[in-house]
Amino acid sequence: MSATAQFSAMLRKDLIRELRTREVLASVFLFVVLALVIFHYAFGAQDADLTFFTGGMLWVTFLFGALLGLNRSFAQEMDEGCLDGLLLCPVDRVTIFLAKTAANLVLLLAIQVVAVPVFTLFFVERSYLADLPLLLAVVLLADLGICALGTLLATISMNSRARDLLLPVLFLPLIVPVLIAATSATTAIFAGDADLAGLAVPLVFLLAFDGVFLVAAYGTYDFAIGE
């Protein structure tokens, strides 16, 4: 079986299991919506202009929501004994990483498709449809960085008894650069101050961040999942 076929099989397995159980989708979506409702009543009741806080509120919500899904990405494999069987298969372990990252990315994007319009209804006062391609580019690059780094760290922490605590401790400090770049770009888009030239720096930074951690995972994943 080729690497592409192995990748497709593992990705399909994760997505089908999630569609059957809906554990991650339901918990993360509920968390994201509740967080946005709390932000709405905490800040929106004052009738203040929150335009320059929108990016921060959105991405902080997505980061903590993603942590819930990342914690579960390997927990099910460990609890059901599937990981041992997967490691015994003649599969390149980097392919396992890519499939897990892709599955986490698909689930995060599925939640954002619903959450971003809800967020827009609560907090954004202007139409950003003209800047939608820029917003999609920011979201895709930031999500890829979140899922690549999160999947690698979830693999490292999965054998720890304190994995629910260890993953946030490792993940949150390292993801701060992505949070800063995505927040500044998203805020500019919602405020109507965005153009391709103005967002070049955060977009290039997000692309470089994604590349660094994909290369790091490629070089270290055999050791990370083996331990």
N, C-alpha and C positions, 0 to 999 in steps of 0.2 A: 504494500500500500504506500502510495506516495505521501510526502509531507503535507501536501495540500489536502489530500483525502483524509489524512489523520486529523488535521486542523478542523476540517469541516465536520467530521464525525464528533469530535469533542465539543465543538461549539454548539452543534445541534443537540447533543445530549444535555448540556447545561441549560439551553433555552427551553427545551421541551420539559425538563424537570421543573423549571421555574413556572412555566405556563400551567403545569399540573397542580403545583402546590401554592404558587403565588405568595410565598413567604416573604421574599425580599421585596417584590413589587409593592405588596400591600403595606408592609411596615415602613419602607422608605417613603412611599407616596403619602402615607398618613402623617409621618413626621414632617415632611416638607410643607404640606398644606397647613398643618397646625402651627408650624413656625411662622409661616406667612400671615396667618390670622393673628397670631400674637403680635407680630411686628405692626400689623395694621392697627390694632387697638392700642398698642403702646405708643406709637408715633403719629398715626393718622388722626387720632381724636383731637390733636392740637391744631389741626388745619395748617400745619407748617409745610413749607416747600421741601420735600424730601428727595428732590432730584439727584442731589450730589451724594446721597446715601444709598441709592437704589442698587448700584453695583455691589457694594459691600454686603447689604442685606441678602441679596440673591445668592452670591457665591459662598457666603458663610453658611447659609441654609443648605446649599448643595454639597458642601464639603462634609458637614456633619451627617447629612443624609447618606452620602456615599460611604461613610465609615460603617454605617449599619450594614450595607450590602457587602462591603469588603470583608467584614468580620464573618459573614455567612458564606463567603465564596469557597472557603476550604473547610469550614466547620462541618458541612454536610458530608464532604468526602471523608473526613476523619471519623465522624460519628458512625457512618455506615460502612466503613472499611473499604471504600471504593479506591482510595488513594493508593493503597498497597497493590491492588490489582492493576491500577493504571501504571505504576512504576515498573511492574513486572513485564508490561507490554513492550515490544520493540519500537518505542516512540521516542523521538528526540525530546528531551525535557524542555528545550526552548519552545518547541511546538505546544507543549502543555501551557507554558506561560502565555504565549500568543493567543491561544484559545480562551484561556481564563480572562485575559485582558479584554479581548473582543466581546466576550459574554458580559463582563461588567460594564463595558462601554455601551453596548446595546441596551441594557437595562437602565442605565443612567439616562441615556438619551430618551428612552420611552417615558420616563418620569418627567423629564424636562419639557417634553412636548405638551404635557398637560399643565405643569407647574408654571411655566413662563407666562402663558396667557392669564392664569389666575393672578400672578404677581403683577402683570401689566394692569389688570383691572383695579387692583388695590392702590398701586403706587405711581404708575407712569401716566403723566398728564398729556403727552403728545404722541402722535403716531410715529412709529419708527420703521414703517414698512419699507421706506426708501433705503434704509440702512440695514435691512434684514440680511443681505449677504454678508456684510461685515460682522453682524451679530452671530451668524451661523459659523463663520470662520473662527471667531473667538471661542465660542462654545465647544466646537469640535477639538480645537487645539488644547484648550484647558481640560476638557474631559479626558482626552488621550493621556495627558500628563498625570491627572488624578488616578486614572485606572492603571496606567503602567507602573507608577510608583506604588500605588496601593496594593496591587497584586503581588509585586515583589516583596513588599514588607509583610503582607498577609501570609505569604509562603514562609518567610523567616520566623514569624511569630506563631505559626499554627501549632507547633509542638510544645509551646509553653503553656503551663497551667493558667497563667495570667494573660492569655492571648487577647481577651477583650480589653484589658488595660494596656498591654504592651503595644498593640497596633496604633492606638491614638498617640501614645508617647513618641513613637518613632515617626509616625506619618505627619502629624501636624506641624512640627518645626520645619521639615523638609519641603512641605507644600506651600509654605508662606510666599515664596517668590511667584508661584503660579497664582495665588490668591491676589497678590498686589497687581500683577499684570492684567489678569482677567477683570478685576474690579475697576481699574482705571479705564480700561477699554469699554467695558459695559456701561459704566457711568457716562462716558462721553457719548456713546450711542444713544442712550435714553435722554440725554440732555440736548441732543441735536448738534453737538459740536464735533462729530466724528467725520473723518474722511480717510481714505486709504493712506495718504501720506502721514496724517496725524497718528494713525494706529500702527504704522510700520514697526516702531520700536517694540511695543508689547507683543505684536504678532510674531516678529522674528525671535523675541525672547522665548515665547511659548514654544515655538518650533524647535529652538535650540534645547530647551529643557526636555521636551519629548525625546529628542534624539539622544541626549546624554543618558537618560534613564533606560531607554530601549537598548542602547549599547551596553550599559552597565548590567542590565538583566541578562542580555545575551552572554556576557562573559562570566557571570556569577551564578546563573540559575541552576546549573547542575549541582553545585555545592549547596545552594540555598534549599532546594527541595530534597536533596539527599540527606541533609541533616535533620 
